[in-house]
């Protein structure tokens, strides 16, 4: 189909893997500064951040106000599902927003 052809032609699976790993790396670096982060996990661009407190919904609301869309998968888990075309520059911006709102 056209969608699969587009994904293959634009190497979106490779981008998802590489950018997802980069995102998790940056979140792990953030976890060293923000002790609220207990664990970062994920595969590709499906990324979760487990928190030490039940404040995921508060962070989601603050992040949305700052221009970052994420959701609370549980009271203490943030979930990120960015599009397959996300860039490292956009990941950096997302992490800067998280740093600010945590």
Residue pairs with C-beta under 8 A, 6 or more apart in sequence:
6 12
7 13
7 84
10 85
12 84
12 85
13 84
15 84
15 85
15 86
16 44
16 45
16 84
17 44
19 45
19 86
19 87
19 88
19 91
20 42
20 43
20 44
20 45
20 46
20 47
22 88
22 91
23 42
23 45
23 47
23 80
23 82
23 91
23 94
23 95
24 40
24 41
24 42
24 47
26 91
26 92
26 95
27 37
27 40
27 47
27 49
27 95
27 98
28 40
30 37
30 95
30 98
30 99
30 102
31 37
31 38
31 39
31 40
33 99
34 99
34 102
35 52
36 51
36 52
36 53
36 55
36 102
37 49
37 50
37 51
37 52
37 102
38 50
38 51
38 52
38 76
39 49
39 50
40 47
40 48
40 49
40 50
41 47
41 48
41 50
42 48
42 80
45 80
45 81
45 82
45 83
45 84
45 86
46 79
46 80
46 81
47 79
47 80
47 81
48 73
48 77
48 78
48 79
48 80
49 77
49 78
49 79
49 80
50 76
50 77
51 59
51 76
51 77
51 78
52 76
53 76
54 75
54 76
55 75
55 76
56 72
56 73
56 74
56 75
56 76
56 77
56 78
57 72
57 75
59 70
59 72
59 78
59 98
59 101
59 102
60 70
60 71
60 72
60 78
62 101
63 69
63 70
63 97
63 98
63 101
64 70
66 97
66 100
66 101
67 97
68 93
68 94
68 97
68 98
68 101
70 78
70 79
70 80
71 78
71 79
71 81
72 78
72 79
73 79
80 94
82 90
82 91
82 94
